[in-house]
Amino acid sequence: MTDQNSQFFAILTATGEAKQANADAMGVPWTFSQLGVGDANGTDPIPSRTQTRLINERRRAPLNQLKIDPANASIIIAEQVIPPDVGGWWIREIGLYDSDGDLVAVANCAPSFKPLLSQGTGKTQVVRLNIIVTSTANVQLKIDPAVVLATRQYVDSSLAAHLQESDPHTQYQLRGSVTSLNTDTVLNAQHTGMLLLDASAGARTYTLPANNAALGVRDYLVRRTDNGGNRLVVRASGTDKIKCHTHLRAEGYPFFVLMGSGDWWHLRSDGAGNWWPIARYDNTPLGRSVFETTTVFQPGGWGRHMGHTYNRAEWPWLWDHAQASGMLTTEALRAGNEGCWTSGDGETTFRSPEARGEFVRMLDESRGVDPGRVAGSRQKGSLVQGDNSLGDDIVFATNIYAQKQQLGMDTAPFTDYAGASVKFLTTTSMPLGTLTDGELINHGGVTRPRNIAYPGRIKLI
């Protein structure tokens, strides 16, 4: 700023005056970009409108801040922050450059030494140039945020203003509102927070809003409220994707299902077409089988472990899991491999593993205890052979068919265990052929441990 009685002042250069006049006349924007500081070769400089450069420039860097003085709309304040690792010279002159690289304003200042840390002291120095222009209407206040180094005063004032806002984080839409929906619905800006979804009256589809920059970051917590058994789908809009089970499909899936009352997912949009699951009721891995102590289905995406036939289009993540499992066979080869997934009709369906009424055995996986087994394969039952060399009194007897025929029993079921050579056990106190009708029926020709039957479940979503 110019004042005839001031020792230190700032003025527009001739180039700056011409550019301002052009901006005012043509209505085109005028942008400042950098601030330079120099030591004027140790002299006491007087700013001149004919200058095109500083006398001895020491540093030029992008502006840290550019704003109009709130107390005077004709004054532009340009600021640069010089970090502690820059210096070792005096600051006596300041220059403002526009986006064309031209020196458009120049100022002198009270000499100030900018030390280096290696000199035994250091400081972060703020240099400001205040320049009066005839009009700020066409001055474009623009800085590069990548180079901004905030001052303590700036941070304090910004934080104070932030704390005074009644709702400073409007981009995050998860609020206390709770909305109940029971018909097919395309969600919009009015739907926020928790959504209670009901499919008791029939199959329902709830479609998320288009996930784009206009939507921004938004959270939904979708929760099912009924156990009606009808299909409830939460679907992304258009080509948007829900980023679930990305180990199977990196892009995610266009929808998921909520299978029963209490099942919920927390979703967050990214403004770029993706809905990210932040949390859900049950994160058990897809395809995991468990035992239950209730015949009622738990929420979280569980189904009966029963060899059910599914539609590939309705359960795409489960079909992808089956294909990646290493346990997929054809429907024609299912007999003897009931623990495997099958490809169903080969086009539109697939089948889950069957485990009802079966004992489960750990796969050998090259140990050699149970060699030759394929994952998901069924094994026939057999008797346990004792070792007489260790004093066991369990021995084998042959001709099980003859013994069963003698008792008038059906021998056909025994082909399911070890064929015609199947044997039954006897002990030293129970000679050959003395097993009773009831004992043969109960044992069925195989050794069966005492057991408890629990419902089996498999993770479907």
C-alpha positions in Angstrom: 0.0 0.0 0.0 1.3 3.4 -0.8 1.5 6.3 1.7 3.8 9.3 1.1 4.5 9.4 4.8 5.4 5.7 5.0 8.9 4.3 4.9 7.6 0.9 3.9 4.9 0.5 1.3 3.6 -1.6 -1.7 2.7 -0.5 -5.2 1.5 -2.0 -8.4 4.2 -2.1 -11.1 3.5 -0.7 -14.5 2.8 -4.2 -15.7 0.4 -4.7 -12.8 -1.4 -1.4 -13.6 -1.9 -2.4 -17.2 -3.1 -5.9 -16.3 -5.6 -4.5 -13.8 -6.9 -2.0 -16.3 -7.3 -4.8 -18.9 -9.1 -7.0 -16.3 -11.5 -4.2 -15.4 -12.2 -3.2 -19.0 -12.6 -6.7 -20.4 -14.1 -8.4 -17.4 -11.5 -11.2 -17.6 -10.1 -12.8 -14.4 -6.7 -11.8 -13.1 -4.9 -14.5 -11.0 -1.9 -14.1 -8.6 0.2 -17.2 -8.1 3.5 -16.7 -6.3 5.3 -14.4 -3.8 9.0 -13.7 -3.9 11.3 -12.3 -1.2 14.8 -10.8 -1.5 17.5 -9.1 0.4 18.0 -6.2 -2.1 21.8 -6.8 -1.9 21.8 -5.3 1.6 20.4 -1.9 0.6 17.2 -0.2 1.7 15.1 -0.5 -1.4 12.4 1.9 -2.6 9.6 0.2 -4.6 9.4 1.4 -8.2 6.5 1.0 -10.7 9.1 0.3 -13.5 10.5 -2.8 -11.7 10.1 -6.1 -13.5 12.1 -8.1 -10.9 13.3 -7.9 -7.4 16.8 -6.4 -6.8 18.1 -9.7 -5.4 15.4 -12.4 -5.1 16.2 -15.1 -2.6 13.1 -17.2 -2.7 9.9 -17.5 -4.8 7.1 -19.9 -3.9 3.4 -20.5 -4.4 1.0 -18.4 -2.3 0.0 -19.9 1.0 -3.1 -17.7 1.2 -4.8 -15.1 -1.0 -7.8 -13.1 0.3 -9.6 -9.8 0.3 -9.1 -7.8 3.5 -12.4 -8.2 5.5 -12.0 -4.5 6.7 -11.3 -3.0 3.2 -12.7 -4.6 0.0 -10.0 -2.7 -2.1 -7.1 -4.5 -0.4 -5.8 -7.9 -1.4 -3.7 -9.8 1.1 -1.1 -12.2 -0.3 0.7 -14.5 2.1 3.6 -16.9 2.0 4.9 -19.1 4.8 8.7 -19.7 4.8 9.5 -23.0 6.7 12.4 -23.3 9.3 14.7 -25.1 6.8 14.8 -22.2 4.4 16.8 -19.0 5.0 20.2 -17.7 6.0 19.5 -14.2 4.5 17.7 -10.9 5.2 14.3 -10.1 3.9 14.0 -6.5 2.6 11.9 -6.7 -0.5 8.7 -8.5 -1.5 7.3 -9.2 -5.0 3.9 -10.5 -6.1 3.7 -12.5 -9.4 0.6 -13.3 -11.4 -0.1 -16.6 -13.2 1.9 -15.4 -16.3 5.0 -15.1 -14.1 5.0 -11.2 -14.3 5.9 -9.0 -11.3 2.7 -7.1 -10.8 3.3 -5.6 -7.3 6.4 -4.8 -5.3 7.0 -3.7 -1.7 9.8 -3.0 0.8 9.7 -4.0 4.4 11.6 -3.6 7.7 14.7 -5.8 7.4 14.1 -9.2 9.0 16.7 -12.0 9.2 15.4 -15.5 8.3 17.8 -17.9 10.0 18.5 -21.5 9.1 18.2 -24.3 11.7 21.9 -25.2 11.0 22.8 -21.7 12.3 21.6 -22.6 15.8 18.0 -21.2 15.6 15.1 -21.4 13.4 11.6 -20.0 12.8 8.6 -20.3 10.5 8.2 -16.8 9.0 5.0 -15.4 7.6 5.4 -12.8 4.9 2.3 -10.8 3.8 1.9 -8.2 1.1 -1.1 -5.9 1.2 -1.9 -4.2 -2.1 -4.6 -1.7 -2.9 -6.4 -2.2 -6.3 -9.1 -0.1 -7.8 -11.4 -3.2 -8.0 -11.2 -6.7 -6.7 -14.2 -7.9 -8.8 -12.0 -9.4 -11.5 -9.2 -10.7 -9.2 -9.4 -14.5 -9.0 -8.6 -15.6 -5.5 -7.1 -19.0 -6.2 -4.3 -21.0 -4.5 -3.0 -24.5 -4.9 -4.1 -26.5 -1.8 -1.2 -28.9 -2.3 1.4 -26.3 -1.3 -0.5 -24.6 1.6 1.3 -24.5 4.9 -1.2 -23.4 7.5 -0.2 -20.9 10.2 -1.2 -21.4 13.8 -3.5 -18.4 13.6 -5.2 -19.8 10.5 -5.7 -23.2 12.1 -7.1 -21.7 15.3 -9.5 -19.4 13.5 -10.7 -22.2 11.2 -11.2 -24.6 14.1 -13.2 -21.9 16.0 -15.4 -21.3 13.0 -15.9 -25.1 12.5 -16.9 -25.6 16.1 -19.5 -22.8 15.8 -21.3 -24.6 12.9 -24.6 -26.2 13.9 -23.9 -29.2 11.5 -20.3 -29.0 10.3 -20.3 -32.5 8.7 -23.3 -32.5 6.4 -21.5 -34.9 4.1 -22.1 -37.7 6.6 -25.8 -38.5 6.5 -26.1 -41.2 9.2 -28.5 -39.5 11.7 -31.0 -40.4 14.3 -33.9 -40.8 11.9 -35.6 -44.2 11.6 -37.7 -45.0 8.5 -40.0 -48.1 8.2 -40.7 -49.4 4.6 -42.9 -52.3 3.6 -43.3 -51.8 -0.2 -40.8 -51.8 -3.1 -38.9 -48.5 -2.7 -36.3 -46.6 -4.6 -34.5 -44.6 -1.9 -34.0 -40.9 -2.3 -32.5 -37.9 -0.4 -35.3 -38.0 2.2 -34.3 -41.5 3.3 -31.5 -41.3 5.8 -30.1 -43.2 8.8 -31.7 -46.5 9.8 -34.2 -48.2 7.4 -36.4 -50.9 8.8 -37.4 -53.1 5.9 -40.5 -55.5 5.9 -41.2 -58.3 3.4 -44.0 -60.0 5.4 -46.6 -59.3 2.7 -44.5 -60.6 -0.2 -41.1 -60.4 -1.9 -39.6 -56.9 -1.7 -36.8 -55.0 -3.4 -35.3 -51.8 -1.9 -33.1 -49.9 -4.3 -30.3 -47.6 -3.1 -30.0 -44.1 -4.7 -27.5 -43.5 -7.5 -24.0 -43.4 -5.9 -22.3 -40.3 -7.5 -20.6 -37.1 -6.6 -24.0 -35.4 -6.0 -24.9 -38.0 -3.4 -21.5 -37.8 -1.7 -20.7 -39.8 1.4 -23.9 -41.3 2.8 -24.6 -44.1 5.3 -27.5 -46.4 5.5 -28.2 -49.1 8.1 -30.7 -51.5 6.5 -32.4 -54.0 8.9 -35.0 -56.6 8.2 -37.9 -56.7 10.7 -39.9 -59.8 9.7 -39.5 -63.6 9.5 -42.1 -64.1 6.8 -39.8 -66.2 4.6 -40.2 -63.9 1.5 -37.2 -62.8 -0.4 -36.0 -59.3 0.5 -33.4 -57.8 -1.8 -31.3 -54.6 -1.3 -30.2 -53.5 -4.7 -27.7 -50.9 -6.0 -28.9 -48.5 -8.6 -27.9 -48.9 -12.3 -24.3 -50.1 -12.7 -23.4 -49.3 -9.0 -22.0 -52.2 -7.0 -22.1 -53.4 -3.4 -18.5 -54.3 -2.4 -19.3 -57.5 -0.7 -17.5 -60.9 -1.2 -14.8 -59.1 -3.3 -12.5 -62.1 -2.9 -14.8 -63.7 -5.4 -15.6 -60.7 -7.6 -13.4 -57.7 -7.2 -16.1 -55.3 -8.4 -18.7 -56.7 -5.9 -22.3 -57.5 -6.6 -25.4 -55.6 -7.7 -27.5 -56.7 -4.7 -27.7 -58.8 -1.5 -30.5 -60.3 0.5 -31.6 -59.9 4.1 -32.8 -63.4 5.1 -34.6 -62.9 8.4 -35.6 -60.7 11.3 -32.7 -58.9 12.9 -30.4 -59.3 9.9 -28.7 -55.9 9.1 -26.0 -54.3 7.0 -24.3 -50.9 7.4 -23.5 -49.4 4.0 -21.5 -46.3 3.1 -21.4 -44.7 -0.4 -18.2 -43.3 -1.8 -19.7 -41.0 -4.5 -18.1 -43.1 -7.2 -20.6 -46.0 -7.7 -19.5 -48.2 -4.8 -21.4 -49.1 -1.6 -19.0 -50.4 1.0 -20.2 -52.7 3.8 -18.9 -51.1 7.1 -20.5 -53.8 9.3 -23.2 -56.4 9.3 -24.9 -58.7 11.8 -22.8 -61.8 11.0 -19.4 -61.7 9.2 -19.0 -65.5 9.2 -17.3 -66.5 5.9 -19.5 -67.6 3.0 -20.1 -71.3 2.8 -19.2 -72.1 6.5 -21.1 -74.9 8.1 -22.0 -75.0 11.8 -24.1 -76.9 14.3 -27.0 -75.2 16.1 -28.8 -75.8 19.4 -32.1 -74.4 17.9 -34.2 -75.5 15.0 -35.1 -71.8 14.4 -32.9 -70.0 11.8 -30.6 -67.4 13.3 -30.4 -64.0 11.5 -27.3 -63.2 9.5 -27.7 -65.3 6.3 -27.9 -68.9 7.3 -29.8 -71.8 5.5 -30.4 -75.5 6.1 -27.4 -77.8 5.3 -29.6 -79.9 3.0 -28.4 -80.1 -0.6 -30.8 -77.4 -1.7 -31.1 -76.3 -5.4 -30.5 -72.6 -5.9 -30.9 -70.2 -8.8 -27.5 -68.9 -10.0 -29.0 -65.4 -10.8 -30.5 -65.1 -7.4 -27.4 -66.3 -5.4 -24.5 -65.2 -7.6 -22.0 -64.9 -4.8 -22.8 -68.4 -3.6 -22.4 -69.8 -7.1 -19.1 -68.0 -7.4 -18.1 -69.6 -4.0 -19.1 -73.0 -5.3 -17.0 -72.6 -8.4 -13.9 -71.5 -6.4 -14.3 -74.1 -3.7 -12.5 -77.0 -5.3 -15.5 -79.1 -4.3 -17.7 -78.6 -7.3 -19.0 -81.7 -9.2 -21.8 -82.4 -11.6 -25.3 -83.5 -10.6 -24.7 -86.9 -12.4 -21.7 -87.6 -10.1 -23.4 -86.4 -6.9 -24.0 -89.9 -5.5 -21.1 -90.7 -3.2 -20.1 -87.0 -3.3 -23.1 -85.5 -1.4 -20.7 -83.2 0.5 -19.8 -81.3 -2.7 -21.4 -78.5 -4.5 -22.9 -79.5 -7.8 -23.5 -77.6 -11.1 -27.2 -78.3 -10.9 -28.9 -78.3 -14.4 -25.6 -77.0 -15.8 -27.2 -73.6 -16.9 -29.4 -71.8 -14.3 -29.1 -73.8 -11.0 -26.6 -75.3 -8.6 -26.9 -77.4 -5.5 -25.4 -76.9 -2.0 -23.7 -79.8 0.0 -25.9 -82.3 1.8 -24.9 -83.1 5.4 -28.1 -84.1 7.2 -27.8 -87.3 9.2 -24.0 -87.6 8.5 -20.9 -87.7 10.6 -18.2 -85.3 9.5 -14.6 -86.4 9.2 -11.5 -84.1 8.7 -10.1 -84.4 5.1 -6.8 -86.3 5.1 -5.0 -83.8 3.0 -1.9 -86.0 2.4 -1.5 -87.2 6.0 -2.0 -90.8 5.0 -4.5 -91.8 7.7 -7.4 -91.7 5.3 -5.8 -91.6 1.9 -7.4 -91.2 -1.5 -10.4 -89.2 -0.2 -11.9 -86.3 -2.2 -13.3 -83.3 -0.3 -17.0 -83.7 0.0 -17.0 -87.5 -0.7 -19.1 -90.0 1.3 -17.4 -93.0 2.9 -19.2 -96.3 3.7 -19.3 -97.4 7.3 -17.1 -100.3 8.6 -16.3 -102.2 11.7 -13.3 -101.4 13.8 -10.7 -104.1 13.7 -9.0 -105.0 17.0 -5.4 -105.9 17.5 -5.0 -109.3 19.2 -1.3 -108.7 19.7 -2.2 -106.0 22.1 -4.6 -108.1 24.1 -7.8 -106.9 22.4 -10.6 -109.5 22.6 -12.4 -108.1 19.5 -12.1 -110.5 16.6 -13.8 -110.8 13.2 -16.1 -113.5 12.0 -17.1 -114.1 8.4 -20.2 -115.0 6.6 -22.4 -112.1 7.9 -24.9 -113.0 5.2 -25.3 -116.5 6.5 -25.7 -115.3 10.1 -28.4 -112.8 9.0 -30.1 -115.3 6.9 -30.2 -117.6 9.9 -32.0 -114.9 11.8 -34.3 -114.2 9.0 -33.0 -110.6 8.4 -32.6 -108.7 5.1 -29.0 -108.7 3.9 -29.4 -106.2 1.1 -28.7 -103.0 3.1 -25.2 -104.4 4.0 -24.0 -103.8 0.5 -23.9 -100.1 1.4 -21.0 -100.7 3.9 -18.5 -103.3 2.7 -20.3 -105.5 0.2 -20.3 -109.3 0.3 -17.2 -109.4 2.5 -18.7 -107.4 5.4 -17.9 -108.8 8.8 -19.4 -108.4 12.3 -17.6 -108.5 15.6 -17.7 -111.1 18.4 -15.8 -111.4 21.6 -14.3 -114.3 23.6 -17.4 -114.2 25.8 -19.7 -114.1 22.7 -18.8 -116.9 20.4 -19.3 -116.7 16.6 -22.9 -116.5 15.5 -24.4 -115.5 18.9 -25.2 -111.8 18.1 -28.9 -111.3 18.6 -31.4 -109.9 16.1 -31.6 -106.6 18.0 -27.9 -106.2 18.2 -27.5 -106.7 14.4 -30.3 -104.2 13.8 -28.9 -101.6 16.1 -25.4 -101.8 14.8 -26.3 -102.3 11.2 -23.0 -104.0 10.5 -21.0 -100.9 11.5 -19.6 -99.3 14.6 -21.6 -96.2 15.5 -20.6 -94.0 18.5 -23.1 -92.6 20.9 -24.1 -89.2 19.5 -26.4 -86.2 19.6 -28.2 -84.8 16.5 -27.9 -81.0 16.1 -29.4 -79.0 13.2 -26.8 -78.1 10.6 -26.6 -74.7 9.0 -24.6 -73.2 6.1 -23.7 -69.6 5.5 -25.5 -68.4 2.3 -24.7 -64.6 2.2 
